[in-house]
């Protein structure tokens, strides 16, 4: 049995969770998970051994065992620590921002003074921010979670599979908008204007499935008081728990994902679908939902559809239309693809 270490001491518990779930019961691989306390608190156990870790101890922990492959879930800080790991071991790094990994030292220096100055200065002084690109260069393998972003350099890491949930049976059309309610990454102005100008008699529930704060929370408060009774808005002013998130995702008839095509990471431009994956892709697969994206979002996946002018009619049509996620995204099919990839990464 081949041994893998999966490290997540930074940002993405949901991806670590997906890896744990798809690897559970694997007959060919044994996985040890190294999580920071923050990440561990957001994880539901699904097999494997979990060890508490952080940037100060992870290298010593890895010395104690002989792993065939080390996977790092996020490299957005602790660059000095991760550079030591990628230089010494057969390491694969999951890439979330493809422009960030090739940023020059000059670009990174300039970005320090554009936003979050104190935090970025800390990364520079204490965590070797200017060596971030070197971490990715030293890694034996670079992985992406969206097959459309894969290439000779970036290998596709298949993690998301259709979970065994029953189809919803909602009296009212239920439209879920997953993700933090912030204008920074999604066009909530467009959503609010669309809801405000609806002139329909049918019942519709819009669920803003993420924490809303500041101006967006205020707008939701105002909007909820001014829509007709047949339109229900549900939203949250606190972080949405995994159980609540999963409950509403199961209940959704369709997902509405008005992502901003252009975003930024570390003040560097990133483009969804081109240099960056949206997590809504994994949400759609896991919960077996049609997902409506902006018209300008390019996708070859049949369950991602471009937004139409009459979006309510589009939602109703999608609610009545089935899509066979089991064909390509059954747990068995995805696990076999993942194991084939892992064997290839270890054999190199």
C-alpha positions as CSV (number, residue, x, y, z in Angstrom):
1,X,0.0,0.0,0.0
2,X,1.4,3.4,-1.0
3,X,1.6,6.2,1.6
4,X,0.5,9.7,1.0
5,X,0.6,12.8,3.2
6,X,-2.0,15.5,2.6
7,X,-1.1,18.9,4.1
8,X,-3.6,21.8,4.7
9,X,-2.4,24.3,7.3
10,X,-3.7,27.4,5.4
11,X,-7.0,28.0,3.7
12,X,-9.1,25.3,2.0
13,X,-10.8,22.8,4.4
14,X,-13.5,22.0,1.8
15,X,-10.9,20.6,-0.7
16,X,-9.2,18.6,2.0
17,X,-12.7,17.3,3.0
18,X,-13.4,16.2,-0.6
19,X,-10.0,14.4,-0.8
20,X,-10.8,12.6,2.5
21,X,-14.2,11.5,1.2
22,X,-13.1,10.2,-2.2
23,X,-10.0,8.4,-0.7
24,X,-12.0,6.7,2.1
25,X,-11.8,2.9,1.7
26,X,-9.1,3.1,-1.0
27,X,-7.5,-0.4,-1.2
28,X,-4.2,1.0,-2.7
29,X,-3.4,4.1,-0.6
30,X,-2.9,5.0,3.0
31,X,-3.3,8.7,3.7
32,X,-2.1,10.8,6.7
33,X,-3.6,14.2,7.0
34,X,-1.7,17.1,8.5
35,X,-4.1,20.0,9.4
36,X,-3.8,23.2,11.4
37,X,-6.2,23.6,14.3
38,X,-8.4,26.0,12.2
39,X,-8.7,23.5,9.4
40,X,-9.2,20.5,11.7
41,X,-12.1,22.2,13.3
42,X,-13.9,22.3,10.0
43,X,-13.3,18.7,9.0
44,X,-15.6,15.7,9.3
45,X,-13.6,12.5,9.7
46,X,-13.7,10.2,6.7
47,X,-10.9,7.7,7.3
48,X,-7.2,8.3,7.4
49,X,-5.1,9.5,10.3
50,X,-5.3,13.2,11.2
51,X,-2.4,15.0,12.9
52,X,-2.5,18.5,14.2
53,X,0.3,20.6,12.5
54,X,1.5,24.0,11.7
55,X,4.4,25.7,9.8
56,X,6.8,25.2,12.8
57,X,6.4,21.4,13.1
58,X,5.3,20.0,9.7
59,X,8.8,19.4,8.4
60,X,9.8,17.4,11.5
61,X,6.6,15.4,11.3
62,X,7.3,14.4,7.7
63,X,10.8,13.2,8.7
64,X,9.2,10.6,10.9
65,X,7.6,8.7,8.0
66,X,8.5,7.6,4.5
67,X,5.9,8.9,2.1
68,X,5.6,8.1,-1.6
69,X,3.9,11.4,-2.3
70,X,3.1,14.6,-0.4
71,X,0.2,16.8,-1.5
72,X,0.0,20.4,-0.3
73,X,-3.5,21.7,-0.5
74,X,-2.7,25.4,-0.4
75,X,0.5,27.5,-0.8
76,X,-0.6,31.0,-0.1
77,X,1.7,31.6,2.8
78,X,4.4,29.8,4.8
79,X,6.5,29.8,1.7
80,X,9.8,29.2,3.5
81,X,8.3,26.1,5.1
82,X,6.8,24.7,1.9
83,X,10.0,25.5,-0.1
84,X,11.9,23.1,2.2
85,X,9.3,20.4,1.6
86,X,9.1,20.7,-2.2
87,X,12.9,20.7,-2.5
88,X,13.2,17.5,-0.5
89,X,10.2,15.3,-1.3
90,X,8.1,14.1,-4.2
91,X,5.5,16.9,-3.8
92,X,2.4,17.9,-5.6
93,X,0.9,21.3,-5.0
94,X,-2.8,22.2,-5.8
95,X,-2.8,25.5,-7.7
96,X,-5.7,27.9,-7.1
97,X,-4.4,31.0,-8.8
98,X,-2.3,30.4,-11.9
99,X,-1.0,33.9,-12.3
100,X,0.1,34.1,-8.7
101,X,2.5,31.2,-9.0
102,X,4.5,32.9,-11.8
103,X,4.6,36.3,-10.2
104,X,8.0,38.0,-10.3
105,X,9.7,39.3,-7.1
106,X,9.1,42.8,-8.4
107,X,5.4,42.2,-8.9
108,X,5.1,40.7,-5.4
109,X,7.0,43.7,-3.9
110,X,4.6,46.1,-5.5
111,X,1.6,44.2,-4.3
112,X,2.6,44.4,-0.7
113,X,1.8,48.1,-0.6
114,X,-1.5,47.9,-2.5
115,X,-3.7,46.2,0.1
116,X,-3.5,44.5,3.5
117,X,-0.1,46.0,4.1
118,X,0.6,44.7,7.6
119,X,-0.4,41.1,6.7
120,X,1.6,41.2,3.4
121,X,4.6,42.7,5.1
122,X,4.5,39.8,7.6
123,X,4.5,37.3,4.7
124,X,7.5,39.1,3.3
125,X,9.6,39.4,6.5
126,X,8.7,36.1,8.2
127,X,7.4,33.7,5.6
128,X,9.6,34.5,2.5
129,X,6.8,35.8,0.2
130,X,9.4,36.5,-2.5
131,X,10.1,32.8,-2.8
132,X,6.5,31.9,-3.5
133,X,7.1,31.2,-7.2
134,X,10.2,29.1,-6.3
135,X,7.9,26.8,-4.2
136,X,5.9,26.0,-7.3
137,X,8.9,25.5,-9.5
138,X,10.5,23.1,-7.0
139,X,7.3,21.0,-6.7
140,X,7.4,17.8,-8.8
141,X,3.8,18.2,-9.8
142,X,1.2,21.0,-10.1
143,X,-2.4,20.1,-9.8
144,X,-5.7,21.9,-10.7
145,X,-9.2,21.1,-9.8
146,X,-10.9,22.1,-13.0
147,X,-10.2,19.9,-16.0
148,X,-10.6,22.8,-18.3
149,X,-7.5,24.4,-16.8
150,X,-5.3,21.3,-17.2
151,X,-2.3,21.1,-19.5
152,X,1.1,19.4,-19.8
153,X,2.2,21.6,-16.8
154,X,-1.0,21.4,-14.7
155,X,-2.4,17.9,-14.0
156,X,-6.2,17.5,-13.3
157,X,-6.9,16.3,-9.8
158,X,-10.4,14.7,-9.9
159,X,-12.0,15.0,-6.5
160,X,-15.7,15.9,-6.9
161,X,-18.3,13.2,-7.2
162,X,-22.1,13.1,-7.1
163,X,-23.2,12.4,-3.6
164,X,-26.2,10.1,-3.0
165,X,-28.9,12.7,-2.2
166,X,-32.6,12.5,-3.1
167,X,-33.9,15.0,-5.6
168,X,-35.7,17.9,-4.0
169,X,-39.5,18.2,-4.0
170,X,-40.1,21.9,-3.4
171,X,-43.5,23.5,-3.8
172,X,-41.8,26.8,-4.6
173,X,-38.9,27.2,-7.0
174,X,-35.8,27.3,-4.8
175,X,-32.8,29.1,-6.2
176,X,-29.6,28.9,-4.2
177,X,-26.7,31.4,-4.6
178,X,-23.7,29.7,-2.9
179,X,-20.8,31.6,-1.5
180,X,-20.0,34.6,0.6
181,X,-22.3,37.5,-0.1
182,X,-19.7,40.0,-1.3
183,X,-19.5,42.1,-4.4
184,X,-15.8,41.4,-4.7
185,X,-16.2,38.0,-6.4
186,X,-19.8,37.9,-7.4
187,X,-22.1,40.4,-9.0
188,X,-24.7,40.8,-6.3
189,X,-25.7,44.2,-7.7
190,X,-27.1,42.2,-10.6
191,X,-28.8,39.7,-8.4
192,X,-30.4,42.4,-6.2
193,X,-31.6,44.3,-9.2
194,X,-33.1,41.2,-10.8
195,X,-35.0,40.2,-7.7
196,X,-36.2,43.8,-7.1
197,X,-37.6,44.1,-10.6
198,X,-39.4,40.7,-10.7
199,X,-43.1,40.9,-11.6
200,X,-44.4,37.4,-11.2
201,X,-47.1,35.6,-9.3
202,X,-45.3,32.3,-8.6
203,X,-43.6,31.6,-5.3
204,X,-39.8,31.7,-5.4
205,X,-37.3,31.3,-2.6
206,X,-33.8,32.9,-3.1
207,X,-31.2,31.6,-0.7
208,X,-28.0,33.6,-0.3
209,X,-25.9,30.7,1.1
210,X,-23.0,32.5,2.6
211,X,-22.2,35.2,5.2
212,X,-23.6,38.6,4.3
213,X,-22.1,41.7,5.9
214,X,-21.6,45.5,5.5
215,X,-23.3,47.0,2.4
216,X,-24.6,43.7,1.0
217,X,-26.3,42.8,4.3
218,X,-27.9,46.2,4.5
219,X,-29.2,45.8,0.9
220,X,-30.6,42.4,1.7
221,X,-32.4,43.8,4.8
222,X,-34.0,46.5,2.7
223,X,-34.8,44.2,-0.2
224,X,-36.5,41.6,2.0
225,X,-38.9,44.3,3.3
226,X,-39.8,45.5,-0.2
227,X,-40.4,42.3,-2.2
228,X,-43.9,40.9,-2.6
229,X,-45.0,38.0,-0.3
230,X,-44.5,35.4,-3.0
231,X,-40.8,36.1,-3.1
232,X,-38.9,34.8,-0.1
233,X,-35.3,35.8,0.7
234,X,-33.2,33.8,3.1
235,X,-29.7,35.0,4.1
236,X,-27.2,34.8,6.9
237,X,-25.3,37.4,8.9
238,X,-23.0,34.8,10.4
239,X,-20.8,32.1,8.9
240,X,-22.9,29.3,7.4
241,X,-22.2,26.0,9.1
242,X,-21.4,22.9,6.9
243,X,-24.7,21.3,8.0
244,X,-26.8,24.3,7.0
245,X,-24.9,24.7,3.7
246,X,-25.4,21.0,2.8
247,X,-29.1,21.1,3.8
248,X,-29.8,24.1,1.4
249,X,-27.7,22.7,-1.4
250,X,-29.7,19.5,-1.3
251,X,-32.9,21.4,-1.3
252,X,-31.9,23.7,-4.3
253,X,-33.7,23.3,-7.6
254,X,-30.9,25.2,-9.3
255,X,-27.8,27.1,-8.5
256,X,-27.3,30.7,-9.5
257,X,-23.6,31.8,-9.6
258,X,-23.2,35.4,-10.8
259,X,-19.4,35.3,-10.5
260,X,-17.3,38.3,-11.5
261,X,-15.2,36.9,-14.4
262,X,-12.2,38.9,-13.3
263,X,-11.0,38.9,-9.8
264,X,-7.6,39.3,-8.0
265,X,-5.4,37.4,-5.7
266,X,-2.6,39.3,-4.0
267,X,-3.5,42.2,-6.2
268,X,-2.7,40.1,-9.3
269,X,-5.4,39.7,-11.9
270,X,-7.0,36.2,-12.1
271,X,-9.8,35.1,-14.4
272,X,-12.4,32.5,-13.5
273,X,-12.4,29.6,-16.0
274,X,-9.0,30.7,-17.4
275,X,-6.5,31.1,-14.5
276,X,-8.7,30.3,-11.5
277,X,-11.4,27.7,-10.7
278,X,-14.7,28.7,-9.0
279,X,-15.7,26.5,-6.1
280,X,-19.2,26.5,-7.4
281,X,-18.1,23.9,-10.0
282,X,-17.5,21.4,-7.3
283,X,-20.7,22.4,-5.5
284,X,-22.7,21.6,-8.7
285,X,-21.1,18.2,-9.1
286,X,-21.4,17.2,-5.5
287,X,-25.0,18.1,-5.1
288,X,-26.1,17.2,-8.7
289,X,-27.4,20.7,-9.7
290,X,-27.8,22.7,-12.8
291,X,-25.8,25.9,-12.4
292,X,-26.4,29.2,-14.2
293,X,-23.3,31.2,-14.8
294,X,-22.9,34.6,-16.5
295,X,-23.2,34.6,-20.2
296,X,-19.5,35.4,-20.7
297,X,-18.2,32.4,-18.6
298,X,-16.7,29.8,-20.9
299,X,-17.3,26.2,-20.1
300,X,-17.5,22.8,-21.9
301,X,-19.5,21.2,-19.1
302,X,-23.1,20.5,-20.0
303,X,-24.5,21.2,-16.6
304,X,-23.1,24.8,-16.6
305,X,-25.5,27.0,-18.6
306,X,-25.2,30.7,-19.5
307,X,-27.7,33.1,-18.0
308,X,-30.6,34.1,-20.2
309,X,-32.5,37.3,-20.2
310,X,-35.7,35.7,-18.8
311,X,-33.8,34.0,-16.0
312,X,-36.9,32.9,-14.1
313,X,-38.2,30.9,-17.0
314,X,-34.7,29.5,-17.4
315,X,-34.7,28.4,-13.7
316,X,-38.2,26.8,-14.1
317,X,-37.1,24.9,-17.2
318,X,-33.9,23.6,-15.5
319,X,-36.0,22.5,-12.5
320,X,-38.0,20.2,-14.9
321,X,-34.9,18.9,-16.7
322,X,-32.8,16.1,-15.4
323,X,-29.1,15.6,-15.9
324,X,-27.2,12.3,-15.4
325,X,-24.4,13.2,-13.0
326,X,-23.8,9.6,-12.2
327,X,-22.5,8.9,-15.8
328,X,-19.3,10.8,-15.3
329,X,-19.3,11.7,-11.6
330,X,-20.1,8.6,-9.7
331,X,-17.9,8.0,-6.6
332,X,-16.4,4.9,-8.2
333,X,-15.6,6.5,-11.5
334,X,-14.0,9.6,-9.8
335,X,-12.0,7.4,-7.4
336,X,-10.6,5.3,-10.2
337,X,-9.5,8.4,-12.1
338,X,-7.9,9.8,-8.9
339,X,-6.1,6.6,-8.1
340,X,-4.7,6.4,-11.7
341,X,-3.4,10.0,-11.3
342,X,-1.8,9.3,-7.9
343,X,-0.1,6.2,-9.2
344,X,1.3,8.3,-12.0
345,X,2.6,11.0,-9.7
346,X,4.3,8.4,-7.5
347,X,5.9,6.6,-10.4
348,X,7.6,9.7,-11.8
